Amino acid sequence: MIRYSLSCEKGHDFEGWFSESADFDRQLAGGLLTCPVCGSLQVTKVLMAPSVSTARGKEAVHALAVSEAQKVAVATLKQAVASIRANSEDVGERFPEEARKIHYGETEARGIIGEASLAEVKALVDEGIEIAPLPVLPDDVN
């Protein structure tokens, strides 16, 4: 896909995405390209900064524009996760084994956290063992 910065005769700026350069020309000639603000058919390409590919740019980046309400919700979630971690035993890779021992009464009931593969999680759930994932929060990956 090719992205062009476009402008109409009235000075409204907008973007257009095209499968190839010739698509822009065909759509413009066919009267299919109009300004989304005023509907003008007089649309032209505008000079735009080149897109430079860097090693960092190739990494997947997940971003979220956060509102105040979302900030409060994330802070509350962070507190809940911190409380769970503080009041649980981290059993690491032994999580599936320890969860089964607790479920079947082979060891004392207690809060545990740890790691499990997707297959292990599915097996635990299929056995009726109640588990829940801890969310990965923004500060955990930054």
LINUR-V516225 format. One record per pair of residues at least 24 apart in sequence whose ideal C-beta (glycine too) atoms are under 6 Angstrom apart, sorted by the first residue. I is the first residue (numbers start at 1). J is the second residue. If there is no record, write none. Layout:
I_J, I_J
This chain:
4_45, 5_46, 5_48, 6_43, 7_44, 7_46, 8_35, 8_40, 8_42, 8_43, 9_40, 9_42, 10_38, 10_40, 12_37, 78_137, 81_134, 87_111, 88_112, 88_113, 96_120, 99_124, 99_129, 103_129
